[in-house]
Amino acid sequence: MSLSVRFSHVVKEFGPVRVLHGVDFALEAGRVVGLLGENGAGKSTLMKILAGYERPTGGQLLVDGIERHFASARDAEALGIALIHQEFNLAEHLSIAQNIFLGHEKTRGWLLDHRAMARDAAQYLEQVGLDVDANTRVSELIVAEKQLVEIAKALSRKARLLIMDEPTATLSPGETAKLFTLMARLKSEGVTIVYISHKLDEMEKHTDEVVVMRDGKFVTRAHTADVTRQQMANLMVGRDVSDMFLPKAPPPASAPVLLGVSGLTVPGWVENLGFDVRAGEILGFAGLVGAGRTEAFESIVGLRPRSAGTVAIAGQSVKIRSPREAMEHGLTYLSEDRKGKGLHMDLGLRENLTMMTLERDAKPWVDTKAGRAALDQAIADFGIRLRDPDCVARSLSGGNQQKLALAKYLRPGPKVVVLDEPTRGVDVGAKRDIYALIHRLAAEGRAVVVISSELIELIGLCHRVAVLHGGRLNAVLGPDQLTEENLISHATNTHH
């Protein structure tokens, strides 16, 4: 049942750029191995080679001692190797059942057996804890539900080696707990699991050993029990990262309110929400998945209808019907879905960066020279690490995509900046850069809102944190109340 793998001096080059430099280590059968490394360390590329999505330029891939050359992911799947993608690999217009059996359809004679596929898909959904009809169209699901469909799809392939790339990035604590129960069950059945995550507490609790990669090379491996989270973080970046958060400078009491919201009601999501953010302040928003945080801000910037509520920017009541109008009033919102909504992945970096200021920049033609100068400036200001400024956005690592998205959304010079999950799927080093950038925005006198599922992030970064539960504001916690226990108890409505 179990399956062992050995990477022997694996090299991968994309054109002149070498991203894997002779990686050499083994994965033992039936263990949960945590794969650690900053964005750009080569983890995902190595796993795509193992799963048949990429081919190595040099070296060998040995599965159960036999050298393998996969022409496609289907070859790897035939051996029982499945990759659960961080960026979903689902057909939005098809149902959940159709997605789970895509390419492996069940038939009755010449015809597709939709009933059998829906029945079997329902069993896989139950295993991953997703209580949704298997005939539901994928486009109707929220991000967390799509993640669970990806996992159900991998289970349907009867995987003997399962690669999970940031599987809990979009999941609520309850869904995450179900996933770890499922992982423990799969391990007990002999499945080998490679677990990629930037959440070091998950690595600590749920892996048998960790393998660390840095700059396309294997650095070290260790039994999880023998290394602390701090040591893991330091091994990933090659330096001490204990100073993750900068000291917070609270805004002066006289700082003006730049964003004021009252009585905001979004049908089905948010009821009677009111809050304000001052110049120089970082206000956090905490809550479980489905608490209404994202939906509230989508409605504020005109992406979602609201039935009541007023929004004031710098003291002026505003009516916003679209993100463009929000931007004209000095409010910008960076979505949690940077690939779907934040960046155009197949366009160049300059085109992405200048897209929101085209009307201002094109007089009457697009000035490519000025655009290139703006890109050079953004690369310097935001610490975007890249090998080729003429590449497309897709080729950047997750952390650098996020920095480009930030640069793009800040280019119009907004007074109020709303960042939804700004460090999701981003490594320790890039996180630190983004935190420093958020501090800089506040120091420049902007009002900053950070929506995050990471409690440590909210505590370390924000002056105050608003906690939503079931679409209602449960509490706004000040600096002396910011603890994990307080945030969790208000988010789950168990506070006494």
N, C-alpha and C positions, 0 to 999 in steps of 0.2 A: 504493500500500500504506500509506504513512505517513499520519498524521492530525495536523493542527495545530488548536490550540484557543486562543481568546481569551476571557478574562473581561473584560467591559467594565462597570465601575462596578456590580458585583454586590452587591446588598443582600439579607440574609435576616433576617426577624424571626419569632420565635416568640411570638405574642401581643404584649405590650408590650415584649418584650426583643429588642433588635437584636444579632445575633451576628456579622453580616458588614456592614462599613461601606464600601460602594463599592470592592470589591476589583477591581484593574485590572492584569492582566499576561497574557502569552501563553506557551503551551507550544509550543516548536518541534518539528516532526515528527522522529521518529527519534533522539531524545536521551533520556538518563536524567536526569530532573530530581529532585533531592532537595527535598522540601517540609519545611521546618523550622519549629518553633514549639512553645511550651509547650502543655500540655493546656489547652483552652479558647481557643486562639488562633484557632480557626475552620477548621483544616485539613480535618478530617473532614467538616464541614458543606459546605465548598466542593466537596470531592470527591464527596459524595453528590449535590450538584446536577449535577455533570458526568456522574455515572453514572445519573441519572434517579430517584434515591430521594427527593430533595427538589426543590421548585421554588423558584426565586428570588423574593423579594418585589419586587425591582426590578433594573434593569440588564439586560445581554444576555449570552447565551452563544453564541459563534460557533464553529462546527465547520467547518473548511476554508472559512472566510469566509462561511458561511451561518448566519443566526440560527436557533437550534433551541429548541423548547419540548418537553421530554420529558414525556409523561404518566406514564411508568413506566420502570423499569430495562430493560424489554424494548425500548423505543424506542431507548435508548442502545446496548443490545447489538446491535441491528440495524445500527447504524453502526460497530460494532466497538469499543465502549467497555465495558470490564469492570472491576469493582471487586472486589478480593480483600479480604473483610471481616476486620477485626481480631477482631471477635466473630463466631464462625463462623455461617454462614448455611446450616447443613446439617440435613437431616431425619434425626435419630438412628436411627429405626427402619427406614430404608431401607438398601440396600446402597450401596457406593461407586459402582458403575456406575449405579445408579438415581439417585443424587444428581448425578453428573456430567451425566446427560442429562435431569434433571428439567425439564419444560417444553419439551424439545427431543427427545422420545423418538424412537427409530428404530422403524419399523413394517414388518411384512411383511403386506401386505393390511390386514385390519382388526386384526391382532394385533400386540402389542409384540414386537419382535425382541430378546429378552433376550441371545441368543448374540452378536449383532452388537454390542450395547451393551457387553457384558463384554469382547469382543475389543478394541474401540476404546478402552475405558476403560483396559485394560491398557497400551496404547501411551502414553497420557497419563501414567499412573502411572510408567512407565519414564522418561519425559522428566523428571519431577520427582524421580526417584530414590527412589520409595517401593515397596519390595518386599513388597507385600501383595496377596492375591487380590482381584480387583475385585468378587467376590460377598460379601465380608466386610461385615457390618453396621457402619455408622458408629459405633454406640454401643460397639462393642468396641475402638475405636481409642484410643490415647493422644492427648493434646493436640497434640503435634508432628505426628503422622500426619494429624490432621484439618486442620491448616494446609496440609499438602502436598496433600490432597484438594481444598481450596479453590483452590489454584493450578492443579491439574490441570483443575478445572471451568472456570476462566477460559480456559485454553489451548484447551479443547474448543469454546469460543465463537469461536475464530479472531480473537482480539482484535487490533485495530490500535493501541489505546491501553489500556495496562494500569495500573491504579492499585493499588499494594501498600501496605496500611496496616499497619505494624509486622509484616512477614512473618516476621522471624527471631526474634521475641520468645520463641517456644517451641521453636526448632530447636537441635539440637546443632551443634558446629563443623563436623562432616562434612556434615550436611544443609544448613547455611548455605552451605558452599563449593559444593555442587551447585546451590543456588538462584542464586548469583552467576554460575556457568557458564551456567545457563539464561538469565539476564537478558542476558548478553553475546551469546548466540546470538540471542535475540529482537531485541536492538538491531541486530545485523548484518543481520537480516531486515527492518529498517525499522520495527519496533514502537516506539512512543513509550511510555516508562515513567515514571510518577510514583511516586517512592519516599518513603514517609513513615516516618521512624524517629527514635528518640531516641538511637540509637547513632552517635555522631559519627565513629567510626573507619570505619564502613561508608559513611557519606556521603563521607568523604574518599577512599576507595578505589574506590567503585563508581558515582559520579554524575559527569555532565559539568558540571552547574551546580547551585547551590542557590538556592531561593527561600525567603525568611524571612517568616513572618507573626507578628504580635503583636496581641493584643486585637481580633481580627476585621478587621485591616487588613493590606495588603501593606506590608512594610517595605523590603526590598531584594532584589536578585538579584545573583549573582556567579558567575564561573567557579570551579569547585571548587578548581582549582589555585592560585587567587589568595587563598584564605582558609585560615587555620589552624583547627584544632578549637576552640581557645580563643576565636577571633574568632566562630566560629559560635555557641558557647554564649552569649557576651556579647550577640550580636545577638538571639538568641531571647528573652532575659530583660530586655534593655535595661540590664544592669548587669554588673559584673565578677563572675564566679562561680568564680574560681580557688580560693576557700576552701571547696570542696565538703564536706570532712570536718573534723570537730572533732578537736582533740588527744585521744588516748585516755588515760584514767586507768585504769591496770591495777588490778584488784581486790586488796585486801590478801591476803597469803599465808594469813592466818588466816580468810579468808572461807569460810563453810560451803558444802559442796556442796548445791545445791538440786535438781539432777536428776542421778541416777546410773543408768546403764544398763549391764547386762552380759549377755553371751551371747545377744544378741537375734538370733533367726533367723526370717525371714519367707519361707515357701516360695516358691521361684522368684525371690526378689528380694534378700534380705539374709542373710548368714551370719555368726554369732558376732560381732555388733557390740557394742563396749563403749566408753563415754566418760562424762565427767562435766562439769557446768557449775556454776561457783560463783556465789554472790550477787555481783552487780556486774560479771559477766563477759559479754562478747558472743562466743559461739563460732560460727564460720562452718562451713557444710558445702558443700564443692565436689565436683564430679564431672560426668561427661558425662551426657547424657540416657540414662536406663536404668540408671544406676549404683546406684539404690535409695535415694536420699536421701529423696524424698517418701514412698516406701512404708514406710521405717523409721519415720518419724514418724506416718504414718497408723496403723501397727500399735501404736505407743506410746499413742496416744489412743483406741484401740479401734475404728478404722474398718476395720481389716484384720486377719485372724487371724495369729497367730504360733505357731510350733511350740516355741519355747524362748525363755528370757530373763527377766530380772527388771528391774523399774523401781522406783526409790526416789525419793520426793520429800521433800526436807528430812530425809533420813536414815530415813524410814519406807518400808518396802516396801509397794507398792500394787498392787492388781489392778484394772485399768481395762478396762471392757467397752464404753464408749461415750464420745463427747466430753463428754457431760453429767457422767459420773462423773469424767472427767479434770478438768473445771472445778471440781467439788466438792473435788478434791484440790489445787486451785491451779495446774493446768496448762492453758494454752489454746493452740490451734493455729489459725493463720489460713492457710487454703488458698491455693495459687497461683491457683486459679480463683475470683476474687472474685465474678464474675457468677453462676457456677453454684452455688457453695457458701458464699461469704462474705456476700452481701447478697441480700435479696428486692428485685429491681429495681423492681417495680411498687408497692411499699409506700412510705409516707412516711419521712422521715429519722428522726422521733421513734420510729415503730414499729420501724424497724430497730435503732436505738440501744438501746432498752430491752428488746428481745426476749429477751436472755439472762438478764435479771434480773427477768423477769415475776413469778416466784414470790415474790421478795423485795419487789417494788414494789407488787404488787396486794394490797391489804389492806382489804376483799376485792375492791374494784373498782380498775380501772386509774386511777391519778391522772394525768389528762392535763396538769394544771398542773405537777406535779412532773416529768413527762416532758419538757414544753417547757423547763423550767428546766435539766434535764439536757442537752438538745440545745443550748441557748444556751451552756452551760458547755463542751460538747464542741467547738462551733464555735470558741470562743475558745482552748481548750487545744490543739486539734489544727490550728488554722489552716485550717479548712475554708472555702473561698471559694465563696459562692453568692449568687444574686440573690433567692431566695425560700425561706425556711425551710419553707414548706408544700409544696415540690415533692417528686416521687418520686425515689428513688435513681437511676433510669435517667437522669435529666436532668443529673446532675452529670458533670463531666469525669472522666477516668480517675484522675487524681491525687487528686481530692477524694472519689471513691468509695473509694479505698484508705484515705484518712484516716478516712472514716466507718466503714469495716470495722475499722480499728485501734481506733477509739473504742469500737465495739460489743464487740469481743473483750476489751478491757482493762477494761470497766466492772465485771465481777465482781471485779476486783482480784487477778489471778493472781500467784503467786510466780515461775512459769516461763512465759515467752512464746516460742512457736515461730512464726517468720514465714517462710513459704515464698514466695520471689520477691517480697519486699515492694515492689519498685519496678518490676516488669514493666509496660511500656507507660506509664510515668509520665515526665513531662517534667523538665527539669533543675531548675527551681525547686521543684517538688513533691518531687523526690528529696532535695534538700537539707533540706527540712522534715522528711521521714520519717527521714533520718539523724539529725537533731537530736533527734527524738522517741525513736529507739532509744537514743541516748546517755542521754537523760533516764531511760528505763526502767532502764538499768543503774545510773545514779547513784542511783536510788531503792532500790537493793539487790535488784533482781530478776535472775534468770538469763535471758539472752536467747539464743536460737538463731536464726541467719539462714541459710536455705538460698538460695543464689543462683548463677546461671549467669554473673554478671558478676564477673570476677576483680578488677577495680579496686575494685569495691564491697566485696568480701570483704577485700581488703588494706587499704583505707582505713578500714573500719568495725570489724573484728574484732580481739580480743586474740589468739585462736588460730584456726586453720582445720583442720578434719578433712576429709581427702580420701578419697572412696570410689571404688573401681574394681571393676566387676563384682560389686557387692554386698558387698565386703569393705573394711574400713578399711585404706587403704594407708599413711597417715601422719597425724600431727597436728603441724602446723607452728606453731612459736612466733613471736613478734614479729620476731625477727631473720632468720627463714627465709621471710617472706612476700614472695615475688616472683612475677610472672606465670610465669616459666620454671619455678620449683619447683612451682607449682600445676598447670601443664599437664603436666609430666613425671610427677607422681604420679597425676593423673587419667587419663592415657593409659597408665600403667604402663611408661614408658620411662625411669624414673629410674635412674641408676647410682650 
